[in-house]
Amino acid sequence: MNKKTQSIQYLLSQARSGSRTGMERLASITWERLYPFVFRLTWNHDLTEDILQETLLAVVQEVNALRDTGRFWPWVHRIARNKIQDNLRRSKLQDSGKTILRDQSGESKTNGNILDAKIHEEKLQQLRTLIEQLSRQHRDILRLRYYEQMPYTEIASVTRTTPEKARARFHRARKRLKAQLLEDTQESMSAVI
């Protein structure tokens, strides 16, 4: 058992015993770890904070229901993922099918000239568009593996499957994304010619 796992288990035991300090520290660590995960799915800071608040509220309310403290992170990721899906459903009902995923503020992180920055931003947008065309299952598995860098065992726990199925789904998702990228690139090249 590594030091981080021991720390989480210690904070969990404190939170379960009613320690306000333990719960606050656990919430802080959870917020820090989940923020990038949720933001990569929503691309909206305000929405990310709303979803994190809902997630933390659920964690606080259900912390005593967690049976295996070693499974804390997959449990928390599953709660966050469910909150994102709930929010997406509400958003679709309210917006008549508009997507919740939004482009970032438009600021480029490229240090080159304006043309390089524009090309970089267009490539990122193209990749986002292609990822959104994948099935929800493929999008989720790519995000968990690439962005969250989760091992297949944790991905399996979050997606409620086996590590072998998680690995197979990841490879299928990656293969599908590569095929879409090739297809999109070929279409772009034929349009130019």
N, C-alpha and C positions, 0 to 999 in steps of 0.2 A: 504494500500500500504506500503510495507516494505522499509527500508532505501536503500537497494541495487537497488530496482526498481526505487526509486526516483532518485538515483544517475545516473542510466543509462538514465532515461528520461531527466535529466538535461544535461547530456553530449550529448545526441541526439539533444536537442534543440540548444546547443552551436554549434555542428557540422553542423547542418542545416543552422545556421546563418552565417557560414563561419569561425568560430573560429578554427584556426589551433591547438591551445592547446586542445580544446575540442575534436577535431577529433583524435589527437595523443593519448590522454588519453583513448578514446573509443576504438581505435585500440589496445592499450596495454592491456586493460581489456579483450577484445575479444580474443586476441592471447593467453593470459594466460588460459582462460576458454576452448578454442577450442583445444589447443595443445593435451591434453590427449585423447580427443574424436577422433581426426584425427589419432593420433599415434596408438591407439588401433585397428584402421582399416587397417593401412598400415604396422605397425611394422618396419618402416624405418624412421629415423630422417630426412634425407635429403628430402625425398618425402613429409613428413609431413610439413616441412617448405615451400616447394614449393606450396603445396595445400593451406596452410594458407595464403601465399602471394596472391595467386589468389583469395581466399575468401575475404581477406581484401580489395583488389582492387575493387571487386564487391560491397562490403559494402560501400566503399567510393563513388563509382560512383552512387549507387542506394539509398543512405541514405534518399534522399528526396522522394523516391517512397514509403517508408514504411508508410502505412496509420495509423496503430495502434501502437504507441510506446510501449505499454504494451506487444506486441507480438515480441519484438526485438530478444530475444534468440531463439525462434522457427524459426524465419525468418533466422537468421544467421546460425543455425544448418542445415536448409534446403539448404542454399547456399553451405555450406561446404560439405554436403552429395552429392549434385549434382556435385561439383568439383571432389570429390573422384570417383564418377561413371564415369565422363568424362575421368579422368586419367586412370581408369581401362580399359575403352574401347580403349583408345589410346595405352595403354600398351599391351593389347591383340592383337591389330593389328600389333604392332611392334615386339612382342615376339612370335608370332604364337601360342597363347594360353597359354603361361606361366602365372602363377599367380603373382599378384602384392604383395601378402602377403608374407612376409619373416620372418624368425625366428629372434629373437633378437640377440644381439651380442654373445650370448652363455654364458654370465656371469651369474652365479647363485647367487641368493640373500639369499640362505640358509646358516646359520652360522654353520651347522653341519659338519660332515666329508665329504669326497669326494663322498662316496657311497650315503649318504643322499642327497647331492646336485644333483647327477646324477639321482636319483629316482625322486626327485622333478622336475627336468627339463624334464624328460620323461613324467611325469604326465601332466605338462603344455603343452607339445607338443601334447600329446594325446588329451587333451581337445581342443586345437586350431584346430587340424585336424577334430575332430568331429563337432565343430562349423562351420567349413568351408564346411562340408558336408550338413549342413542345407540349406534350401532355403534362398535366399538373404533377403526376408522379415523377416524370423525368426532370421537370424543373426543380422539384423539391430535392431529389437525390443529388443533382448537380450542385445545388446551393449548399447542401449539408456537407458534401465531400470537398468541394473546391473552396468555398468561402469560409465555412466553419471548420474545415479540416478535421472532421470527425472520423474516427475509425469506423469500419463497417459494423462493428458490434453496437456502437452507439446509434448509428444510422438505423440499424435494424430495430432497436428499441423505440426510437422516435417514430418510425414508420410502421411499427408493429408487424415485423416480418423477421426472417432469419438473416444472419450475416451473409450467408451464401446468396440468398435472393437479393439482398441489398447490393452485393458486389455485382451480380449479374445485371440488375437494373441500372446500376451506374455505368457499366460498360455499354449496355444498349443505348442509354441516354447519350453518352459521349459519342457513340457511333452515329446516332441519329443527328446530333448537332453538327458533327463534321460533314455529314451528307448534306444537310441544309446549307451549311456554309459554302460547300463546293457548288451546289446548285445555284445559290444566290450570286456567287462570284461569277459563274458562267453566264448567268442571265445578265449581269451588269456588263460583262465584257462583250456579249453579243449585242447589247443595246448601244454600246459605244461604237462598234464596228458597223 
